[in-house]
Amino acid sequence: QVRLVESGGGLVQPGGSLRVSCEASGIIFSMYVMGWYRQAPGKQRELIAQITSGGSTNYGDSVKGRFTISRDNAKNTVYLQMNEMEPEDTAVYYCNSAPIGNPRFWGQGTQVTVSS
């Protein structure tokens, strides 16, 4: 059974930092390009960062230079370090395969709120 569990979300002030994590089970994690997606209220879910098994990364323009994606294949975990956060970063954050999320992999996500 495939399971992706996101954690680490919360409330952060503008300009602050937060790291979210996603632990995978039921898949051969190292075979997948992994990505972080987010869905803000009233908007479609979007891919914001992705990382290959070897560590090559790619970012969406809205987070480039502020967010860093990383992974630990031994722990089946992918991370997203978010710095210089803005209110526009408020969303539910999900991990999944990239660049297209596998419908079987979506988890519950983790809520991130940027507000003073």
C-alpha positions in Angstrom: 0.0 0.0 0.0 1.4 3.3 -1.1 1.5 6.0 1.6 3.0 9.5 1.5 2.8 11.4 4.8 3.5 15.1 5.0 4.4 16.8 8.2 5.9 20.0 9.6 3.4 22.6 8.6 2.3 25.4 10.8 2.0 29.1 11.3 5.0 31.3 10.5 5.4 35.0 10.3 6.3 36.8 7.0 10.0 36.5 6.5 10.3 33.4 8.6 11.3 29.9 7.8 9.8 26.4 8.0 10.8 22.9 6.9 8.2 20.3 5.8 8.9 16.6 5.4 7.3 13.8 3.5 7.9 10.2 4.3 7.0 7.5 1.7 6.2 3.9 2.1 5.1 1.2 -0.3 7.2 2.4 -3.2 10.8 2.1 -4.3 11.4 5.7 -3.4 14.8 6.0 -5.1 13.3 5.3 -8.5 11.1 8.4 -8.4 11.6 12.0 -9.2 9.8 13.6 -6.3 8.1 16.9 -6.0 6.5 19.3 -3.7 3.1 20.7 -4.7 0.9 23.3 -3.0 -2.7 24.3 -3.3 -3.8 27.7 -2.1 -7.4 28.5 -1.3 -9.4 28.9 -4.5 -6.5 27.9 -6.7 -5.3 24.8 -8.5 -2.6 22.6 -7.1 0.8 23.5 -8.6 4.2 21.9 -8.7 6.7 24.2 -7.0 9.9 22.1 -6.7 11.2 18.7 -7.8 14.3 16.6 -7.3 15.7 13.6 -9.1 17.0 10.5 -7.3 20.5 11.9 -7.9 19.7 15.3 -6.4 19.2 17.5 -9.4 16.6 20.1 -8.6 14.2 22.4 -10.4 12.0 25.2 -9.0 9.0 27.2 -9.9 9.5 30.9 -10.4 7.4 31.8 -7.3 9.8 30.0 -4.9 13.1 30.0 -6.7 15.9 31.4 -4.4 13.7 31.0 -1.3 12.9 27.3 -1.1 15.2 24.3 -1.2 14.1 20.7 -1.9 16.2 17.8 -0.7 15.8 14.1 -0.2 17.2 11.2 1.8 16.8 8.0 -0.1 17.9 5.9 2.9 15.0 7.4 4.9 12.5 7.5 2.0 11.9 11.1 2.8 11.8 14.4 0.8 12.1 17.8 2.5 11.2 21.3 1.6 13.1 24.1 3.4 11.2 27.4 3.0 12.9 30.7 3.8 11.8 34.3 3.4 8.3 33.2 3.5 5.5 35.4 2.2 1.7 35.4 2.8 1.3 34.2 -0.7 3.0 30.9 0.4 0.0 30.0 2.5 -1.3 26.7 1.1 -1.7 23.0 1.8 1.6 21.4 0.8 1.8 17.9 -0.7 4.5 15.6 -2.0 4.2 13.3 -4.9 6.1 12.0 -7.9 7.0 14.7 -10.4 6.4 16.4 -12.8 3.0 14.7 -12.8 1.6 13.5 -9.5 0.5 9.9 -9.3 -3.2 9.8 -8.4 -2.6 6.9 -6.0 0.1 8.8 -4.1 -1.7 11.9 -2.8 -1.7 12.2 0.9 -3.5 14.5 3.3 -1.0 17.3 2.9 0.3 19.7 5.6 -1.1 23.2 6.1 1.3 26.1 6.0 0.0 29.6 7.0 2.1 32.7 6.7 0.7 35.5 8.7 1.6 38.1 11.3 
